[in-house]
Amino acid sequence: GEDVKKKWRQIAKSINFGFIYGMSAESLSHMFELTEQEAKVIHRSIYERYKTYYKWGDMETEKAVRKGYIETPFGRIRHIDIEDTTRIWRITTNTIIQIALF
């Protein structure tokens, strides 16, 4: 009934926002007690569906690494000094999305 719908709605929100902000398949498997293979299938299907978003994230991350900072659509600058490319991707996309929305 209603409890089941609420549970699945929460799972869907967690997955969608998680992937927007760079959640890995490994994190997904731990969060929802899935096998690594199940999580990889979900991760891959979301990537395929939202390829343009991920390409945009890659492009913005490359630009941030090259410049040493992230620039938002409103011209705000956030300097970065991070070696871990996964974190740079997450920070770059998060910064641009959060500042562009609010």
LOMAR-956611 format. One record per residue (C-alpha): residue in one letter; x, y, z. Coordinates in steps of 0.5 Angstrom, whole numbers, plus 500, padded with zeros to 3 digits. Example, Ala and Ser with C-alpha at 12.3 -4.5 7.8 and 13.67 -1.06 7.14 Angstrom:
PT  residuo  east  north   up
PT        A   525    491  516
PT        S   527    498  514
This chain:
PT  residuo  east  north   up
PT        G   500    500  500
PT        E   502    507  502
PT        D   508    505  506
PT        V   511    501  500
PT        K   510    507  495
PT        K   513    511  500
PT        K   519    507  501
PT        W   520    506  494
PT        R   520    514  493
PT        Q   525    515  498
PT        I   530    509  494
PT        A   529    513  488
PT        K   530    520  490
PT        S   536    517  494
PT        I   539    514  487
PT        N   537    520  483
PT        F   540    525  488
PT        G   546    520  489
PT        F   548    520  482
PT        I   547    527  481
PT        Y   552    528  486
PT        G   557    522  484
PT        M   555    516  488
PT        S   559    510  486
PT        A   556    503  484
PT        E   559    501  490
PT        S   556    506  495
PT        L   549    504  492
PT        S   550    497  493
PT        H   552    498  501
PT        M   546    503  501
PT        F   541    498  499
PT        E   544    492  500
PT        L   545    490  493
PT        T   550    485  490
PT        E   556    489  487
PT        Q   553    486  480
PT        E   546    489  481
PT        A   549    496  483
PT        K   553    496  477
PT        V   547    495  472
PT        I   543    500  476
PT        H   549    505  475
PT        R   550    503  468
PT        S   543    504  466
PT        I   543    511  469
PT        Y   549    513  466
PT        E   546    511  459
PT        R   540    515  460
PT        Y   543    521  463
PT        K   549    521  458
PT        T   549    528  457
PT        Y   549    530  464
PT        Y   555    526  465
PT        K   559    529  459
PT        W   557    536  461
PT        G   560    534  468
PT        D   567    531  465
PT        M   567    537  461
PT        E   566    542  467
PT        T   571    538  471
PT        E   577    538  465
PT        K   576    546  465
PT        A   576    546  473
PT        V   583    542  473
PT        R   586    546  467
PT        K   584    553  470
PT        G   585    551  478
PT        Y   578    553  479
PT        I   571    552  478
PT        E   567    558  475
PT        T   559    558  476
PT        P   554    561  471
PT        F   554    567  475
PT        G   561    568  475
PT        R   563    566  482
PT        I   570    562  483
PT        R   571    556  487
PT        H   579    555  487
PT        I   580    547  487
PT        D   587    544  489
PT        I   585    536  489
PT        E   588    530  486
PT        D   583    525  487
PT        T   579    526  480
PT        T   573    523  483
PT        R   572    528  488
PT        I   574    534  483
PT        W   568    531  479
PT        R   563    531  485
PT        I   565    538  487
PT        T   565    541  480
PT        T   558    539  479
PT        N   555    540  486
PT        T   558    547  486
PT        I   555    549  479
PT        I   548    546  480
PT        Q   548    548  487
PT        I   550    556  486
PT        A   546    556  479
PT        L   539    553  483
PT        F   540    558  489
